Amino acid sequence: MAYLEMIDIVKRYPGVLANDHVELAVERGEIHAVMGENGAGKSTLMSILYGLQCPDEGYIRLAGSTLFLRSPLDAIAHGIGMVHQSFKLFESLTVWENVVFGREPRRGPFVDAAAARSQVAALAKLHGLPIDPDARVRDLPVGVRQRLEILKALHRDVRVLILDEPTAVLTPGEVATLFEVMRSLAASGCTILLVTHKLNEVMTVTDRITVLRDGRVTERRVTADTNPTDIVRAMTGRNVQLRAARQARTPGPVRLELHDLVVGGPSRRAVDGASFSVRSGEIVGIAGVAGNGQSELVEAIMGLRSAATGRVVINGRDVTRDSIAQRRESGVSYIAEDRVRTASAAQASASHNLVMGFQRRPPLAAGAILRLNEMRRWARALIDQFGIKIASEATRVGTLSGGNLQKVVVARELAHDAGVLIAEQPTRGVDVGAIEFLHAQLLAERARGHAILLVSAELSEILALSDRILVMYEGRIVAELAGTEADEVTLGLYMTGDMSGAA
Amino acid sequence: MNLRRQAATLLPIVTAVLVGFAVCGVIAALVGLSPWVMFTELIKGAVEGPQLFETVARAVPLVGMTLAAGIPLRAGIVNLGADGQLVLGACAAAIVALYLPAPDAVRLVAALAVGAIIGGGYAALAAAGEIVAKVPLLLSTWLLTYPAKGLCGYLVRSPLRDPVTAWPSSKRIAVGARLGHLIPGTPVNQGLLLIAVAAVLIVFIDRRTSVGYELRMRGLNERFARYGGVALSRQTAWLMFASGALAGLVGAIMVVGSQYRFTDGALTAPQYSWSGTLAALLAGGEPIAGIVAAVLFAALQTGGFAMERSVEIPRVLTMVLESVIILFLSMRGAIWRRAS
């Protein structure tokens, strides 16, 4: 009998069977990958294991005894911990305060700070997680924050650790460190569940793999006996082109220019003097660890945020002082990073989401009057063209999976047929099949002679698509490389501010 | 499918009304009143014979104020200053109707137009405050109510005061510059037509125009609207102007249609703007549902008055009824959605 077993788990949501008699068995000290596309049921399965959801059928056994988890507190009490994709930390507190929170060593009514600090230091040393217990969380880089999250779990005597997409925000160097930590934890008897869709990571660090598709387990393998192609087939049920084919192209005239763009005040410049241009028929990738000014840069180009100094020129027109509508009019469209908060209205229908930006001109409007039939036809056409899986154009988009919602956003923005396309994290949280599709769309835009600025934290995406790559670090563009001469290692160095590669 | 969806939206409303009646019945029974008498008197008081026209007459300003509150609410903006816009519009209308040197008919039309423009302009002032200086509309609209009421109160106490009245009032408007009765012998005046036209226009703009689309999208996700290129500041200004203009028009209609003079406090005492805001909130800014709610409130209010007069059951019970209905309907977010 395995150490941790999830047996015959069934979870139904209205209209969806999220987990359909799922079995998961993990040995003690094993690193086990849980893979699957978005909506395959891996998040549901993990939230059941962490006590966030109750299964409709089935149960969990840990070390031979059956668990009934009603909340994450129950899960933690049984030694099951989880590190979420978005960290749950107190930014203004120190490392040790975050670690001991809720389980503080006490002296009378007070927190015994000295004991707590030494506990945290000892724990960090024991597991080889170098960290300064007195550092404030807000000053820590993302990789260290994650280490802190792991420490928090270990401090609660966690024996099963769930890591949900842990590498999404890390540099390649930080990823390597994380993998070392995972291996040493596993060696000391901790069981690790790694939820991810990144194949190379799974191949590198895990012992065994469970693949889910449509709520069912489609593959259960020892990592060493399998290969990426098989895993992708198990995830998608078909063969997927992992790397989009790119044709060489000579770029045309300049479509987007930035001249010494500065965003933010003199004390903290989010973007510190960015100058570059993007030509017609060219994809320029901006690589960088999240939070190094990429979002601010893009928002300043679009007018969602104002630039302190510098100029933005779109199709030859200086738009620095223009409204968002005027900029869009000048020929730019924008796939925003946050598709739920920014690029869509969850409670509006697909049709209303797809119409945004087209509501004031023919064919969707005659004067101020909307042509409702045209709107429906328009929405249906885009839904067909982009293969959006949705009941009808009148369905609210809040019900869609990440990949399908992203297709709605991309469909609308590409329909603008603008000369410049800004694609910010276009495939974040999207499943493998949708990534393939979206990449093909971006390349088709390039072939159509559009200028594309691609911002992505996924180096593989940047490398697969970009003609030129700019690296952003602390608000500055620290490197420019041709797509052909860049690789993950070089980019990774630049992304961490290491300039030695510049030689 | 469509039928089922309609049933799904109607179910909570029916339930809320029934629960409201049940709660009031229990309260009435507890204090020794007959629930049966209460309900029959209430309903009779709202719709029986001439009372029906009382309800209609009350519904006209209430629907107007509901629409005034609903216009910005559709985009997620709350106008708490409808009272001020109403009073200012009414006062301006009274001045025009009394003193504009023109034929009666011209004075009437001008009074209505000026009432709307002044009310709209005053609301737009609050919008300007937010756009230019980022003063939250919730604050500015509310606070601007007081200077408006104060100014109008001063005007009818001093320069415009009709010395023959006991209460601070303007002079009476000439018969020719008044709105006529729509149905002779009832309090229903031609203002009904104006509000009906406004309602139809608003529903049409809401459903069928790009302006309506943009404000609905803003109501659902303001960031999305901004990202899509909707000019939010300009939209705020126009929404507030439209909202204030409607409030001002309601004020003007009350002055030239039923009271025939501007009396200090007389327009805000029935709390039309408050009931209107509640009805609009209940409908989430959606105009047709707002109108239905407003008419229901008007019926409850006239019924309550009649009940109090005829059987001395306190009108407060109808306010309890109103409150229970509102509370139950606002629960839909949690309960009804889960059920459906």
Contacts between the chains, C-beta under 8 A, distances in Angstrom:
chain1	res1	chain2	res2	distance
A	302	B	227	7.7
A	304	B	226	6.9
A	304	B	227	6.6
A	323	B	229	7.6
A	323	B	231	6.1
A	324	B	226	6.5
A	324	B	227	7.1
A	324	B	228	8.0
A	324	B	229	4.9
A	325	B	229	3.7
A	325	B	230	7.4
A	325	B	231	5.9
A	328	B	229	4.8
A	334	B	227	7.2
A	336	B	227	6.0
A	341	B	221	7.6
A	341	B	223	6.0
A	342	B	223	5.1
A	342	B	224	6.4
A	342	B	227	5.1
A	343	B	224	6.8
A	343	B	227	6.4
A	344	B	221	7.3
A	344	B	224	6.1
A	345	B	217	5.7
A	345	B	220	4.0
A	345	B	221	4.0
A	345	B	224	4.7
A	345	B	225	7.9
A	346	B	220	7.6
A	346	B	221	7.1
A	347	B	220	5.0
A	347	B	221	7.8
A	348	B	216	7.6
A	348	B	217	6.3
A	348	B	220	5.1
A	348	B	221	7.7
A	352	B	213	7.1
A	352	B	216	7.7
A	352	B	217	6.7
A	355	B	213	7.1
A	356	B	217	6.6
A	356	B	224	7.1
A	356	B	225	7.8
A	356	B	228	3.8
A	356	B	229	7.9
A	357	B	228	5.1
A	357	B	229	5.6
A	359	B	210	4.2
A	359	B	213	5.0
A	359	B	214	6.7
A	360	B	210	4.9
A	365	B	210	5.2
A	368	B	209	4.8
A	368	B	210	5.8
A	368	B	211	6.3
A	369	B	208	5.9
A	369	B	209	5.8
A	369	B	210	7.9
A	370	B	208	5.6
A	370	B	209	6.0
A	370	B	210	5.9
A	370	B	212	7.9
A	370	B	213	6.1
A	372	B	208	7.3
